[in-house]
Amino acid sequence: MIKYYNHEGAFTLESGAEIPGLTIAYHTYGNLNADGSNVVWVCHALTANSDVEDWWPHTVEGDGFLDPGKWFVVCANILGSCYGTTGPLSVNPVTGEPYYGDFPLVTMRDIVNAHRALAGHLGIGKVHALVGSSVGGFQALEWIAAEPERFNKLILIATEAKASPWAIAIDETQRMAIEADETFGDRNPDAGMAGLAAARAIGLLTYRGGEGYDITQQNAAGFDIFSDSHRACTYQRYQGEKLCRRFNAYSYMSILDSFDTHDIGRDRGGVETALSKVKAETIVIGLSTDIIFPPEKMKRLCGMIDGSCYREIDSQFGHDGFLVEHEQLNKILIPFIAK
């Protein structure tokens, strides 16, 4: 069941802007043990929500590495999203109207500071394991850079310590698609939906990559070029429309902007210096066909964290492999998180 934390007083962002009346939506699974030593905090990816059981199949169950019978699992919806935490469609208490395009820039550090506020509200001190995949990994790395003593274990999946020019270029291409929709900027929740669908289709190309598409989107036998649409074409349109049913263009833009601020080395002497302070036992997991965070980048990240180990999941589904290959993931992480 979704829960809400209402932060007392204004929440000050890195920019100096303030969010009055900040609300954070979150889920918990399992029970906190007597000494508070069984907390596993999951940081979610781009358009996911705080309900890990919903978006990460076969992980929050008895045979999964997030077994609620053993662990007290916590996940908070990120700032700027539209799944219960304050974002662009939330009502600004100052104006009495939704923020829309007036929602302030939120950095990855702001998102983590909101997690820290929630952890304080829940009475959580030490965290046994911090888990982050993709943009969730951005949050995990930022948090452990801020509080290296707080975590026993760190699990990083398909992520990096600083947003790369390649990843930022992908985000900018998606922003261009949204901004090309002439309705974007209108002060209503349905603004920019055609642009959002196109942005999602662009993003999917990088999530799956060519191999994944070639496996799953071949035309059926008897395909007629004069009367049928290519399966790959209908898939792209379907996925764009599917996101539009559950998200909005303003939140998508907000999160893309937050993505691009990610740099754990900022004001900490650089990435390597920030990572040198990590004390948690760390595992870094790459995906064999990921083109956003390819294995060579993941190995480089692993090499910058003292004592960390690298494992690789063999998948035909690119970056999305971390959502698909749950059997491989559980096999790697159940022993790591339990020992």
N, C-alpha and C positions, 0 to 999 in steps of 0.2 A: 504494500500500500504506500502511495506517495505521501510524504510528510513535508512540512514547511517550517523553515526557520525565518523569523522576522528580526532582522538585525536592528539593535537599538541605536538610534541616532543616525546621522548621515555616514555613508560609506565613502571614504575619500579615495579617489583613483590616483594613479601615478601622475596623471596630467595635472592634478590639482582640482579637477572637477569633482563634484559630489553627487552621489545617488542617494536621495532621501528615501527612507522607507524601503531599503533593500530586502527582498525576499529570496530565499534560496530553497529550491525544491530538492528533495533527496529521498533515497530509498535505503533501507537497511535489511539485511537478511541474517538469520541466526540470532544468537544471544551473546552479549558481552559477558565474558567469564569474570570470576570474582576479582582477579588481579589485573584485569584489563589488558591481558597479554595476547589476545587472539584477534586483534583488529587487522583486517585487510581492507585497504582503501583503494578503490578502483577509480581511475580518471578516464572519462569517456571521450570518444572521438567526435569528429566534426558535427554531424547532425543527429547523433544519438541522444539518449536521455539518461535519467538517473536510474532507470529500471534495467539493470544489467541482465536480468533473467530474460527480458524481452529481446534485447538486441545481440546478446552473445550466447548463442545456443549451446547447451550441454556443458556449461561451465559452472552455473550456480545450481548444482545438484549433487547428490551423494557420490557420484563417480567423477565429479568435476573438481578442478583445482580450487574453486571457490565454494566448496562444500559448506552449506550453512549449518550442518550438524557439527562442524569443527570450528568454523571461523565466524566472526562478526564482520560481515561485509558491508561496507558503506560506499555509496556513490552519490555525488552531488551534481545536479544539472548546472552547466556553466553559465556565467554571466553573458548576456546577449542572446541567449537561446530563447526558445518559445515553448518550453516544456515546464513552466512553473517558476523558474528563476527570472528575476527582473531583466527585461530586454526591451527592444524597440516598440513592441506592441503593448507593453505595460503602461499604465496610467502614471504620468508624472504628477506627483502630489502638488507640485508648485503651480502647474497650469490646469490640472484637472482633465487633461487630454493625453492620449498616447504620445510617446516620444516620436515614433516613426524615424525620420531621418535626423532628428535632433538628438538621438541617443549618443552619448559621448563615446569616444574611442576607449575601448577596454583592452589593456595589454594582457599578455599571458601571466604577468606578475600579479595583476589585479585579480584575475581568475583564481590564482592560487591563494591570494590573501583572503578571498571569500571562503575557500576551502578551510583555511586556518581558523577563520571566525566560526565556521560551523563545527569544526573539531572541538573548539573551546566550549561551544554551547552544549555539545554532546558529552563533555567531560572526558574526551579522549586525549591522552598524553602520548605515550609511546605507541607507535604503529608497527606491528609485526612485519607487514609487507605492504609496499606501495606498488601498484600495478598501473602501467600506462601503455597503451598501444596507439600508434599514429599521433594525432593531436593530444590524445591522453598522455602519451609519452612526453610531449612538450611540458604538460602540467607537472608530471611526476619529476622530471628533471629540474624544473624551476623550483619545485617545493623542496627537493632534497638539497639543492644548492643553497636555499634560504635557511634550512634547518637540518643539517647533515646528521645531527645526533638523535633525531627523532625516530629514525627508521632502522629496523634490523635488516630488512631485505628490500631489494629494489628489482623490479621486473620491468624491463623495457622491451617492447615489441614494435618493430617497424617504425622507427622514429629517429630523431636526431637532436643534438644539443643547441642547434641554431638553425633557423629557417634558411634554406639555401636559395640562391638566385633561381634555380630550376623550379623549386616548389613555389616561390613567390610569383614567378612568371605564370605558372598554372593558375594561381589565384587571380592574378590580374586579368587573364584571359576570361575567366568566369565573371569577374566584375564588369568587364567590357560588354559581355553578353547581357547582363542585367541592365546596365546603363543604356544599352541600345533599345530597350523596351521603353517607349515614350510614356508609358503610364508610371514608370518608376519615379518616385518623388511625390506622387499623389498621396495625400494623407488619408489612406484607407488600407486595410489589411490585405486587400487583393492586388495592390499595386505591384507591377513588375513581374507578374506571374509567368508570362511568356518568356521573359528574360531568365527567370529562375529555372524554368524547364530546360532552356538551352544550356545554362551554366551547369546544371546537373549532368546533362549529357556529355559535356566537355570533361567534367570531373571523372565520370565513369571510365572514360578511355584510359585515364592514368591509374585508376583503381584496379582494373582488370588486366590491361595490356593486351597485345595482339594475340598471344597464345590462348588466353582465356576466352576471347571472343571467337577465335577460330574453332575452339572446341564446342562452345555452347550455342553459337548463332549461325550455324550453317543452314542454308535453305533446305527445306524438305524435298524429298524425291518428287519429281513432277512439277517443280517450280516453274511458273509461267511468267516470263519477264513482261508480258503485255497486260497481265491482269492482276498479278500478285505484287505485294510489297516485300522487299527483302526482309528476312527475319531480323537481321541486324538493325534495320531502319525502324521496324515496329518496336524492337526492344528499347532503342534509344528514346523514342517518343513515350513509351509506356513508363520508363523510369523517370523521365522528366515530369510527367503528369502525376506520377505516384508521389514524388517529393512535394509537389505543389499542394497535394491533399493534406499534408501533415506539417508543412513548414511555411515560412514567408520570406520574401526577398530581403526585407530589412534585417532580419536575424541572420540570414545567410551572409549578407555583406558584413555585418558586425563581426561574425566569427572569422571570416576570411581576413579581415583587418587585424584581428587579434592574433591569428596564425602568423602573420608577417612580422609581428613585433618580437617573436620568440628569439631570444639569445641569452642563454644562462650566463654568458661571460660578460654581459653588459654591466658595468660598474663593479665588476668582481675581478678585474685583471685579465679577462679573456676566458675562453671556454676551457682550455686545459687547466688553468689555475682553479676555476670553479669546480671542475670534475676531480681535481686532486684532493679535494676536501671531502669527497664522498666516503663514508665509513661503512655503509651498508654492504652486506654480501649481495653482489649484483649478478644478474644473468641478462644477457642481451640476446634477443632472438630476431634473426632475419628471415626473410622469405625469398626463396630461390628466384622467383620471377618478378619481384617487386621493382617497378621502375621509378617510384617516387623516392623510396629509401632502399636502394639496392644493397645486396649483401656486402659489397666492399665498403660502403659507408657504415654499415652496422658493425663490421669488424673493426673499422677505424675508431668508432665510438667505444667499443669494448676495450680497445687498446689504451684508451685514455682514462679508464677507471681501474684503479689499482685492485688486482685480485679478481677481477670479473671474469666470467666465462661466456663463451659464445656458442650458441646452438642455432641450427638452421632448419626451417621447415621446408620440405620439398612440396611445392604446390604449383599447379598450373593456373592458379587464379590470381596471380599478382599480389598487389597490396591487400586485396580483400581476402587473401588466404588466411589471415588471422581470424576472420569470422567463420571461415568454412572448415578449416582443418583442425577441428576441436579435438579429435582423437590424438593427433600428434602433439598438440599444445598441452593437453592434459597429461600425456605421458612424460613430457619434459618438466612440467611445473608442479605436479603433485608431489614428487619427492623433494624438489627444490624448496617448496614453501613449507613442507612439513618437518624437514630435518632441523 
